[in-house]
Amino acid sequence: MKRAFYKLSFCLCFAVISLTSCSGQPLSLVSRDTGKPASGNVSTDEKVYFLDLNNPSIVQPIESGQKAPEAAKFVKVEVVEVVNPSNLPVAFQVHYRTKTNEKVYLGSFGLYPSDNPGKFIVTTKGKLKNEGALVLTLVKPDNVGTGDTIRVSVKKILLVNE
């Protein structure tokens, strides 16, 4: 019984990693920020960004006055709301875009279950500078149908040291 559980867990992890690393979709730098909070765990003064299949990326500049982004160990992403009626796999990639528009892959994460919000961290690998931007991209699943919808609300991306 334990062996079957471990095999299933391994297959699930492999599928998520394959899904997030094999997307042939180009990185889109479209940002949709309504300034309005999504319903759920967001106060009215917090900025919320929305990603969907048509607008899969948000770009958040690293502000020049931000406290030592070079020292940050992690990028923290808080998903506050998910609309995914078909329960399609939901995965994200996090990139650092340099001042010269070089794209540096930092990592990825997925929602499990695929409609479950949560807080996620991705290591910065020591690659952040006091300029450039963080890019969060929703990876489009391979099996998306014509009427399928995925809409995700995320809070402002944070840099954390622990």
N, C-alpha and C positions, 0 to 999 in steps of 0.2 A: 504494500500500500504506500509506504514512504517513497519507494523507488518511483512509482507512477506519479506521485505528487512532484518529486524533484524533476522528472522528465517534463511534466506539464509546465512547471515554473520556468525551466530552461527554455522550452519552446516559446513561451510567452515573451520572455526577455529577448530572445533572439529575434522574434517577430517585430517587437517594438524598435530594437536597434536597427534592424534592416529597414523598417519603414522610415525611420528618421534620417538614416544616412544615405539612402538610395533615391531620394527624391530628385527627379531631373528638372524640377521647377526652378526657374531663375529667381534670384532674390528680388523681391519687389520692395520699393521704399515708399510705399503709399502709407500715409498715416491718417487715421480717422479718430479725431478726438472731439467729442461733443461737449466736453466740459461738464456734462450731467452725469451724476452717479447712476450706476445700474441698480436695480432693486437688489436687496440682499445686504451684505455686510460692509457697506460703504457709507461713510458720512458725507454730508453735502459739501465739505471743503476739499475733498480728495479728487484728484483728476483720475478719470477712468478712460481707458482706451478700449476700442472694440476691434476685434479681428473676425473675419468671416472668409468664406471661400473666394469671394471676389476681391477682398482687400485683406490679404493674408499677413501683412507685415506692419509693424509700427517701428518708428525710429525715434529714439530718445537721445538728444545730444547730451554729452557729458559737459556740464557747465564748467567754465574756466575757474570759477570760484569754489567749486566743489572740493570738499576736504579730502585731499590725498587719494585720488582714484588709483594711483600706482600701488598703494598699500592694501587696497581692498582684496580680500581673498575670494569672495563670492559675489555673484549677481543673484539677487533675490527677486523672483517673479511671483506675485500673488494673483491667482485666477479667482475671481469673485463670483462669476456666473457663467454657466454653460448651457446653451440651447443646442441639443443634439438628439432630435427625435428618433433618428435611425440608429443610434448608438454606434456610429462610425468611430474608428480609432482616431484619437486626437493626440497629436504630438507636436512639439515645438522645437525649433532650433534657435540658439542664441549666438549672435555674432557681434564682434567688435569691429566697427568701421573706422579706420584711421582717418586722419585729416586729409590724407592723399587718396581716399576712397578704397584703400586696400581692405579686403574682407578677411577677418580672422575668426575662424570657427572656435567657439568656446565650449559648446556642448549642446545637449538636447535633453528633453524630458517628455514624458507622456502622462496623460490623465488615466487613472484606473480607479473605478470604472470610468468609461469614456465621457460621462456627463458629470463627473465629480470635481468640484472646485478644490483648490488647495494652495499651499505655499510650497515653492520649489526653489532650490538653489543650484547654480552651475558655477564651477570654479572659473576664476578669471585667468588662471595659469600665469599670473603676473604680467599679462600682456596689455593692460589698460594704461593709458596716458591721460594727461590732463587736457585732452582735446579729442575730437572724434565723436562717435555716437555708439549706442547700443542698439542692436536690431533684433527684434523678436519676431519670428516668422512661424505662422501656423502651417504645418506640412499637410498638403492636400492628400487625403487617402487615395489609394489606387481604385477603390471600388465605389466611388461617388456616382450616384445616379442623378438623373435630370432634376428631380424634385427634392433632393437631399439638401439639408441645411445644417450648417455648423456656425454658431455665433458664440464668441467667447469675449468676456469682459475681464480686463486685467487692470490692476492698480499701477501706479507709476513704478517703474523698475528701480530697485534700490541696490546700492553697493554696500556690502557688509564685511566685517572683519572676522566674524565668528560664526 
